[in-house]
Amino acid sequence: MNPSCKEIRKHILHISKDSGHGHVPTCFSIVEMLYATYEVMQHDPHNPSWENRDIFILSKGHGALAHYCILADFGYFDIEDVSAFGAFESNFGCHADRHKIRGIEVSTGSLGHGIGVAVGAALAFKIDKNKRRVFALVGDGESNEGSVWEAIMVAENLKLDNLTIIYDHNLSQLRGLQLHKPVDRFKGFGCDVIEVDGHNVDELKKGLKQKTDTVKVVVANAIKGFGCETLVENKYAWHRKSPSEADMRVLIKELDEKTI
């Protein structure tokens, strides 16, 4: 496991414990995806409004705690600031607010909407002949929403090669309507698709950097709760659960013992 991603997971656990909030397995699923994207994107933590920056949208907005911890790791603010997560009148809400947090481009939380906003932003950059890029991270659960596929049809029809979709394929919908063979589904819509290990930063970065002629989809095969077997084996029980002191001892030990 990437050392920085391991520390980010520890921050997620501590903040979740102290706040009583946080979708920990969801957050653990996307740490490497977020980290790799911010490694590849054009952005400036000291100037979040830089006019040439790329845009990132976390469509699965309930993973906000992971996004906050990534932004802190890249220098947008101190990790200590995130300790206010979920508190009354805190800027660090359980879903991110673009008016309150440096580096947040779009307020998300209503699933299935982020990708539509991403398509609009990518099209706007094309109209302006601007080389800025748009990255959107979507979940396999929210991909049950028809709005996701309507947006993809528009994006592919317009050949938006400045749009990259990162698809968190963590099989979270196994108890519901799971999207099977996502690579084939996205190819069927005309997208250029790259399949990677969603917990391998180098593979993710290679996929994110690959040039395409139309919409690019990086299907990131991931594990919900990755890094802690307790979370992986009990992902539904932990969906909204925050760790206790006793839980923390187990989870931190599991993280420290995780080598890949």
FENLIN-V209949 format. One record per residue. N is the residue number from 0. RES is the residue in three letters. D_FIRST is the distance of its C-alpha to the first C-alpha in Angstrom with 1 decimal. Layout:
# FENLIN-V209949
((N/RES/D_FIRST) (N/RES/D_FIRST))
This chain:
# FENLIN-V209949
((0/MET/0.0) (1/ASN/3.8) (2/PRO/6.1) (3/SER/8.5) (4/CYS/7.0) (5/LYS/6.6) (6/GLU/10.1) (7/ILE/11.3) (8/ARG/10.7) (9/LYS/12.7) (10/HIS/15.3) (11/ILE/15.7) (12/LEU/16.4) (13/HIS/18.8) (14/ILE/20.6) (15/SER/21.0) (16/LYS/22.4) (17/ASP/24.8) (18/SER/25.9) (19/GLY/26.3) (20/HIS/24.9) (21/GLY/21.8) (22/HIS/20.5) (23/VAL/17.3) (24/PRO/16.1) (25/THR/17.1) (26/CYS/15.2) (27/PHE/11.9) (28/SER/12.7) (29/ILE/13.1) (30/VAL/10.7) (31/GLU/9.2) (32/MET/12.8) (33/LEU/14.3) (34/TYR/12.3) (35/ALA/13.0) (36/THR/16.5) (37/TYR/17.3) (38/GLU/16.2) (39/VAL/18.7) (40/MET/21.4) (41/GLN/24.5) (42/HIS/24.6) (43/ASP/25.8) (44/PRO/24.7) (45/HIS/28.0) (46/ASN/30.0) (47/PRO/28.6) (48/SER/31.9) (49/TRP/31.8) (50/GLU/33.9) (51/ASN/31.9) (52/ARG/28.5) (53/ASP/26.6) (54/ILE/26.4) (55/PHE/23.5) (56/ILE/24.4) (57/LEU/22.3) (58/SER/24.7) (59/LYS/23.0) (60/GLY/24.2) (61/HIS/23.3) (62/GLY/19.6) (63/ALA/21.2) (64/LEU/19.4) (65/ALA/16.0) (66/HIS/18.1) (67/TYR/19.8) (68/CYS/16.7) (69/ILE/15.5) (70/LEU/19.1) (71/ALA/19.2) (72/ASP/16.2) (73/PHE/18.1) (74/GLY/21.3) (75/TYR/23.4) (76/PHE/24.2) (77/ASP/23.1) (78/ILE/20.6) (79/GLU/23.6) (80/ASP/25.5) (81/VAL/23.2) (82/SER/24.3) (83/ALA/27.4) (84/PHE/25.5) (85/GLY/28.0) (86/ALA/30.8) (87/PHE/34.4) (88/GLU/35.1) (89/SER/31.6) (90/ASN/30.5) (91/PHE/27.0) (92/GLY/28.1) (93/CYS/26.2) (94/HIS/26.7) (95/ALA/26.6) (96/ASP/29.9) (97/ARG/30.3) (98/HIS/33.3) (99/LYS/31.5) (100/ILE/28.1) (101/ARG/27.4) (102/GLY/25.4) (103/ILE/26.1) (104/GLU/28.2) (105/VAL/29.2) (106/SER/29.7) (107/THR/28.2) (108/GLY/28.3) (109/SER/30.9) (110/LEU/28.9) (111/GLY/29.9) (112/HIS/31.2) (113/GLY/28.4) (114/ILE/28.7) (115/GLY/32.5) (116/VAL/32.1) (117/ALA/29.7) (118/VAL/32.3) (119/GLY/35.0) (120/ALA/33.1) (121/ALA/32.4) (122/LEU/36.0) (123/ALA/37.3) (124/PHE/35.5) (125/LYS/37.0) (126/ILE/40.5) (127/ASP/40.1) (128/LYS/39.1) (129/ASN/36.0) (130/LYS/32.9) (131/ARG/30.5) (132/ARG/27.9) (133/VAL/26.7) (134/PHE/23.4) (135/ALA/23.4) (136/LEU/20.6) (137/VAL/22.4) (138/GLY/21.7) (139/ASP/23.0) (140/GLY/25.2) (141/GLU/26.9) (142/SER/27.5) (143/ASN/30.3) (144/GLU/32.2) (145/GLY/34.8) (146/SER/34.4) (147/VAL/31.0) (148/TRP/32.8) (149/GLU/35.8) (150/ALA/33.8) (151/ILE/32.1) (152/MET/35.6) (153/VAL/36.9) (154/ALA/34.0) (155/GLU/34.3) (156/ASN/38.1) (157/LEU/37.8) (158/LYS/35.3) (159/LEU/33.0) (160/ASP/30.8) (161/ASN/29.6) (162/LEU/27.8) (163/THR/24.3) (164/ILE/23.3) (165/ILE/19.7) (166/TYR/20.1) (167/ASP/17.7) (168/HIS/18.5) (169/ASN/17.2) (170/LEU/20.6) (171/SER/21.5) (172/GLN/25.1) (173/LEU/25.6) (174/ARG/28.3) (175/GLY/30.0) (176/LEU/30.3) (177/GLN/27.2) (178/LEU/27.1) (179/HIS/26.9) (180/LYS/26.1) (181/PRO/25.1) (182/VAL/25.0) (183/ASP/28.7) (184/ARG/29.6) (185/PHE/28.4) (186/LYS/30.0) (187/GLY/33.1) (188/PHE/33.4) (189/GLY/33.3) (190/CYS/29.8) (191/ASP/27.9) (192/VAL/24.7) (193/ILE/21.4) (194/GLU/19.1) (195/VAL/15.3) (196/ASP/12.1) (197/GLY/11.5) (198/HIS/7.7) (199/ASN/7.8) (200/VAL/8.9) (201/ASP/11.2) (202/GLU/12.8) (203/LEU/13.4) (204/LYS/15.0) (205/LYS/17.1) (206/GLY/18.3) (207/LEU/19.1) (208/LYS/21.1) (209/GLN/23.1) (210/LYS/26.7) (211/THR/28.7) (212/ASP/32.3) (213/THR/31.8) (214/VAL/29.3) (215/LYS/25.8) (216/VAL/23.5) (217/VAL/19.9) (218/VAL/19.3) (219/ALA/15.6) (220/ASN/15.2) (221/ALA/13.1) (222/ILE/13.2) (223/LYS/14.9) (224/GLY/13.4) (225/PHE/9.9) (226/GLY/8.1) (227/CYS/11.7) (228/GLU/14.1) (229/THR/17.0) (230/LEU/16.3) (231/VAL/15.7) (232/GLU/18.8) (233/ASN/20.9) (234/LYS/19.8) (235/TYR/23.5) (236/ALA/24.5) (237/TRP/21.7) (238/HIS/22.6) (239/ARG/24.4) (240/LYS/23.9) (241/SER/22.8) (242/PRO/21.6) (243/SER/24.2) (244/GLU/24.0) (245/ALA/23.8) (246/ASP/21.1) (247/MET/19.0) (248/ARG/19.2) (249/VAL/17.9) (250/LEU/15.1) (251/ILE/13.9) (252/LYS/14.2) (253/GLU/12.1) (254/LEU/9.2) (255/ASP/9.8) (256/GLU/10.1) (257/LYS/7.0) (258/THR/5.6) (259/ILE/4.5))
